[in-house]
């Protein structure tokens, strides 16, 4: 672990390699698991505001879940998450003709309908951020469904932090990322 500003960062984001391999996993991270994607308090308001513009990009099952549960849900543990369809995939998930999961929010963003790309937790995956009162912990989350992404990352020699450059800058800013690059250079 090392500190960058008000973050404590796992060396895994420098040491591990990762490149999403949607051809292999078909977007399983949007489908698997026991909960929706983590959502920040700020994103709750954004999701409420953009839902009418995102709705046309969603599947009927997703729309039904959102209209029954809301644009977000609060778990028994108090975590804010995206709602699920029948306890399975994220309500915002879309599927391509070949069955690969995508994101209706991101589809609306790419179509120029909204300026919000997707929840930061989705954009940052496989990095998870846990906020504490004085700092944020930045950790690599290993999940077997991403084994193909780890293999591809090794083949292409792309560390997690480089794969996630845009998302890390979105979350922590350009200066934070430049400092991370310095640490990574000195680390190796």
Buried (B, 14 or more C-beta within 10 A) or exposed (E): EBEBEEBBBBEBBBBBBBBBBBEBBBBBBBBBBEBBBBBBEEBBEBBEEBBEBBBEBBBEBBBBBBEEBBBBBEEEEEEBBBBBBEEBBBBBBBBEEEEBBBBBBBBBBEEEBBEBBBBBBBBBBBBBBEEEEEBBBBBBEEBEBBEBBBBBBEEEEBBBBBBBEEBBBBBBEEEBBEBBBEBBEEEE
